[in-house]
Amino acid sequence: MSDTEKAYLILADGTVFEGKAMGARGQTIGETVFTTGMTGYIETLTDPSYFGQIVTQTFPLIGNYGVINEDFESKKSYVKGYVVREICDKPSNFRCQGDLDSFLKEQNIVGICGIDTRKLTKKLREAGVMNGMILSGVESPEETVMPTEETVMPNLIRYLTEIRAYKITNAVKSVQQRETSVSGDFKGRSPLGEGAGGNGEAIAAEGETSPNKVSSSDSRLSVCLFDFGAKANIQRELEKRGCRVTVLPYDTKAEDVIALAPDGIMLSNGPGDPAENVGVIVEIRKLCEYGKIPIFGICLGHQMLALARGAKTSKLKYGHRGGNHPVKDLETNRVYISSQNHGYAVENDSLPTYARLRFVNSNDGTCEGIEYTDIPAFSVQFHPEACGGPHDTNYLFDLFLEMMENKNATK
């Protein structure tokens, strides 16, 4: 990474930030968002929910503990671009397996550093999420042609036309894995990739046995996990509690799920506008009408479950992204700190009579969790499986297990 290689971030409103190039070189357009996490940049970069987005880290120094494959949430990164104030090119951590700039290059992610990320974040908070472009040169076999103010500004109108025309579409279809997999029989499907501690296995030193590894023959309960862009830690949390997890493609039919006779159904996180997934919502509605299998939804799964039950969703001004979002349990009045990553929310006033608002965001009052009173189902907007943290709401996986066990006890 050379200090002489300039890069530019151009926003849809015409604002131009000049910085330094990092990661891959080239041009990329995406929805510009910010996340407030002080740690967890690896999980952010590998979270499929960021598909189509240029991600800005508000914490000023990123990359100080390098890249750690075991912490990946999926096999690759789906972000469209990456923005940081300062990137650390000499990471220090006993688990470090590489530096962040090299990872961005390997993943072909165009990035920019050295800009005023506080100014950028304030703009996005005031004006709302907007499309943007990172321009950091074009590589050829002979040389890398880097942009300059003299080459960028005369073409600004053309760039703005391209930026404003961008729209995230087919998000879920673009990130999920096609094949079905079962715990203990991954055949390469582990979202972490080979050697990355998948299959519910905690990372252990060579020769040690992981305390969380559960074979399929030992599993107490079976769960079908719909993959809408699932973070790997959802599967880990289920498996370390003794569940046998079958990961299903996003467009699996309801009758095929019912035929598997699982003890529970997990609706995962994922990217994009929930209302775009019309076919998926129809199948979730059928599972709800069947009403015999407990359902737990997280993030996009929470939103699509709500849509299937007759509620509405809408886009937030700048979304909730980061690891410090307070949510209030309306039943106990207890406030939890949660990890979040979403740009849409379920509208509180649209909930049907058989749905009860359980969690709200303490900052803006938006819906953070719903309990359904007519079927065994609940969902949350935040991430109880968050890694790296906070873990305040991890207990919700235990409640899901209790729901499945109680349902079995009444059969």
JOGI-V378995 format. One record per backbone hydrogen bond with DSSP energy under -0.5 kcal/mol. CO is the residue of the C=O (numbers start at 1). NH is the residue of the N-H. If there is no record, write none. Layout:
<<CO & NH> <CO & NH>>
This chain:
<<2 & 5> <4 & 6> <5 & 21> <7 & 19> <8 & 10> <8 & 135> <9 & 11> <9 & 17> <10 & 133> <11 & 14> <15 & 11> <17 & 9> <19 & 7> <20 & 113> <22 & 111> <24 & 111> <26 & 136> <28 & 134> <30 & 32> <30 & 132> <31 & 33> <31 & 54> <32 & 130> <33 & 56> <35 & 58> <40 & 44> <41 & 45> <42 & 46> <44 & 47> <45 & 78> <45 & 79> <46 & 48> <47 & 50> <48 & 51> <50 & 53> <52 & 31> <53 & 55> <53 & 80> <53 & 81> <54 & 33> <55 & 83> <56 & 35> <56 & 58> <60 & 62> <60 & 86> <62 & 88> <63 & 66> <64 & 92> <67 & 97> <68 & 71> <69 & 72> <73 & 232> <78 & 52> <80 & 110> <81 & 55> <82 & 112> <83 & 57> <84 & 114> <84 & 115> <85 & 114> <86 & 62> <87 & 89> <93 & 96> <98 & 67> <99 & 103> <100 & 104> <101 & 105> <102 & 106> <103 & 107> <104 & 109> <105 & 108> <108 & 110> <109 & 24> <110 & 82> <111 & 22> <112 & 84> <113 & 20> <115 & 117> <116 & 120> <117 & 121> <118 & 122> <119 & 123> <120 & 124> <121 & 125> <122 & 126> <123 & 127> <124 & 128> <130 & 32> <131 & 12> <132 & 30> <133 & 10> <133 & 135> <134 & 28> <134 & 136> <135 & 8> <138 & 145> <143 & 140> <143 & 145> <144 & 146> <145 & 138> <148 & 151> <148 & 152> <149 & 153> <152 & 155> <153 & 156> <155 & 159> <156 & 160> <157 & 161> <158 & 162> <159 & 163> <160 & 164> <161 & 165> <162 & 166> <163 & 166> <167 & 169> <170 & 174> <171 & 175> <172 & 175> <172 & 176> <181 & 247> <182 & 185> <185 & 182> <186 & 189> <190 & 193> <193 & 196> <198 & 201> <200 & 202> <205 & 208> <210 & 213> <215 & 218> <215 & 219> <216 & 219> <221 & 244> <222 & 263> <222 & 264> <223 & 225> <223 & 246> <224 & 226> <224 & 266> <225 & 248> <226 & 228> <226 & 268> <227 & 250> <228 & 271> <231 & 234> <231 & 235> <232 & 236> <233 & 237> <234 & 238> <235 & 239> <236 & 240> <238 & 241> <238 & 243> <239 & 242> <242 & 220> <242 & 221> <243 & 245> <244 & 223> <245 & 183> <245 & 247> <246 & 225> <246 & 248> <247 & 181> <248 & 227> <249 & 252> <253 & 257> <254 & 258> <255 & 259> <256 & 260> <257 & 260> <257 & 261> <257 & 262> <258 & 261> <263 & 294> <264 & 224> <265 & 296> <266 & 226> <266 & 268> <267 & 298> <268 & 301> <273 & 276> <274 & 277> <276 & 278> <277 & 281> <278 & 282> <279 & 283> <280 & 284> <281 & 285> <282 & 286> <283 & 287> <284 & 288> <285 & 289> <286 & 290> <287 & 291> <292 & 294> <294 & 265> <295 & 378> <296 & 267> <297 & 380> <298 & 301> <299 & 303> <300 & 304> <301 & 305> <302 & 306> <303 & 307> <304 & 308> <305 & 309> <306 & 311> <307 & 310> <312 & 347> <314 & 345> <317 & 129> <320 & 342> <321 & 36> <322 & 340> <324 & 326> <325 & 338> <326 & 362> <326 & 363> <327 & 336> <328 & 330> <328 & 360> <329 & 333> <334 & 329> <336 & 327> <336 & 338> <338 & 325> <339 & 383> <340 & 322> <342 & 320> <343 & 316> <345 & 314> <346 & 367> <347 & 350> <348 & 351> <352 & 355> <354 & 373> <354 & 374> <356 & 371> <358 & 330> <359 & 368> <359 & 369> <360 & 328> <361 & 365> <366 & 361> <368 & 381> <368 & 382> <369 & 358> <369 & 359> <370 & 379> <371 & 356> <372 & 377> <375 & 377> <376 & 295> <377 & 372> <378 & 297> <379 & 370> <380 & 299> <382 & 384> <383 & 386> <386 & 389> <391 & 394> <393 & 396> <394 & 397> <395 & 398> <395 & 399> <396 & 400> <397 & 401> <398 & 402> <399 & 403> <400 & 404> <401 & 405> <402 & 406> <403 & 407> <404 & 408> <405 & 409> <406 & 410> <408 & 411>>
